[in-house]
């Protein structure tokens, strides 16, 4: 596939293959090799119907197809380093979808009145489902408290 697959006519097929391997080797969900462990969250949620779940999958693919090439042109290190609001990064230590090493370097490069990098040591890309109790606690303690202070 190579590292410049996005220059190929079949770039979307290559991207989906890359995402498949990302999941298979634990870079999307820590300690898991498929998205099956997330199904329970969607199926048991009163906010999602079966059609909502199907449309979420369709929407993810559509977003990748329509936005991925544009996203590759964005360099936040050059365009977004000064903020006038509090910034909180909630990062899974094993995230290779949005690599934690790059997120950490970006965090160090920004200036904000308040900023905090909060690591989820047993998560990859989905700390809200991989470590839900800690995630909710962080939201209550940091985000909501700061917003309504």
N, C-alpha and C positions, 0 to 999 in steps of 0.2 A: 504494500500500500504506500509506503514511504511517508515522509513528513510533509510533503507538499501536495497531498492528495486533493486538496481544495482547488488546485489548478486543473484537475482532470475533469473531463466531461461527466464522469460517473462519480463525482465528489460526494453526492449524498449517499450513495450506496456504500462508499468507503467510510463515510462518517458513521453510518449505522453499524458497520462492522467494527469500527474502532470502539463505539459505545458498547457493543456486545462484549468485546474483550475487556473493556474497562469494568463492566459488571462482573464478568466471569472471574476476574482475578482480584476482586475485593476493593477496587478503587472508587466504587460508587456507594456500596453498602459494606461497612466494616464487618468482616467475618462471614460474609454471604457471597454466593456466586450467582444469584439470580434476584429478580425483583419480587419473587413469590412471598417473601417475608413481609412485604408492604401491603399485600392484598388484604390482609385482615383489617388494616387501618381504614381502607376505603370501604370494604364490604360491611364493616360494623358501624360505620359512621351514619348517623341519622341525616346528615347534611347532603349525602351523596346517594343518588339513585343509580341503578345499573347503567342507565343511559349517560348519566354524568361521568361515571367511571370510564365508559367507552369514549366519551368525548374528551376526557382529560388526556387519554392516550393519543387520540387523534390530534388534539391541540398541541401536544408536545412535539409530535412529528412535524406538524405544520409550522410551528415556531422555528424548529431547527431548519427546515427547508427554506423558509422565507427570511430568516434573520441571521443565520450562521455566517454567511460570507461577509455581511456587514459588520458583524461582531468582531471578526478577525481584523478589521481595520481600526478598531478602537484601541487606544493606548491610554488607559487611565493614569499611568505614571506621568503623562504629558498633559492631560486635559482635566483632571479632577484631583487636585492635591490640597486645595484650600476649601474649608467648610466653615460655615458660621453656626452650625448646629452640632449637637453631640453625635458622635459616630461610634457605633458598636459593631464589631465584627464577631459573628458567631460562626466558629469554624470547626469542622471535623478534622481531627489530626490526620486521618488517613484519606482525606479527600483528594482524589486525582482527577475529578471532573473539573473542579475549580481548585487547582493544586494549592495545598496549604502553604507550601514554601513561597509561592508567588503571592498569595494573600497576605502572608506575614510581611514580606518585603514591601508590598503596597501599603499596608498598615503603617509601617515605619516611615513611609514617605509623606504621609498626609499630616496636615495641621488642622486642628479643630479645638474648640473650647474645652471639650471633653472627648476623649477617645479611649476605647478599651477593646482589647482583643481577648475574647473568651473562648478557650479551647475546650472541645468536647473530645476527651481522650479515647472514647469507645465509639467513635462515629467516623463516617466518611462524608458523603455529600448530603445526608439527610438527618442531621442531629434532631430535628423535630420529631422523627419517628424512631431513630436509633436510641436516643436518650431522652424520651419525652418528659420525664419528671424534671430533670435538670433544665431542659429547654424551657418549660413553663415557669420554673422558678426564676430563671434568668429574665424572662420577659416581665414577670411581676416585679422583681427586685430592681432591675436596671431600666428597662424601657418604659414601663408604665409609670414607675415612680418618678423618673426624670421628666417624662412628658407632663405629668400633672403636679409637679413640684412648684 
